[in-house]
Amino acid sequence: MSDPIAPLRDFVVAMTRLVGRAEDEPTLLREGRALLSGLIAHDDWLPEACATPRADRYAQYLLHCDPLERFSVVSFVWGPGHRTPVHDHTVWGLVGQLRGAERCEEVRLDGGQPLVTGQAHVMRPGDIEAVSPTVGDWHRVSSARADGPSVSIHVYGANIGAVRRHRLDGEGRVIDFVSGYDAATVPNLWDRSRAA
């Protein structure tokens, strides 16, 4: 029998090895990018429950969190019109586009205040970008499709759903937030009984 979730399990094993031997951010981003590129090269491994959009806003599904919280893997699912506020991450991260397309509005810090630059780019399947306080940490992301969902796979250097981060509110003030996740369960990576 086939093991459809095997690519995610293999990615988790490889990332666990990477964070176990490398502590410097450039190595984590460079080698993590190569691993993520392999994962998003095919989109048949993601469980449907982790690729389902919400009606009211984007969804954030935890796929795996390292037991020591050195990294987490999350699927973000966007329906038409969904977008994040301007926000930061406070840790290193990699974002890989699995399906559809996302628009990323670039933000720079001016005297410590996040300012939208007016520049944006669209990520398409296979594209990967990095975020972190050292390479650029603030942005706003939205769906770039009007006709269906988009899915991206994010890898962060922490349990991102539990990290105190920052976003801009409706008046442009920086406020703290913790994103959490949109499901109480994670995919079972370790049941190999069907393959056995």
Secondary structure, 3 states (H helix, E strand, C coil): CCCCCHHHHHHHHHHHHHHHHCCCHHHHHHHHHHHHHHHCCCCCCCCHHHCCCCCCCCEEEEEEECCCCCCEEEEEEECCCCECCCECCCCCEEEEEEECCEEEEEEEEECCEEEEEEEEEEECCCCEEEEECCCECCEEEEECCCCCCEEEEEEECCCHHHCCEEEECCCCCEEEECCCCCCCCCCCCCCCCCCC
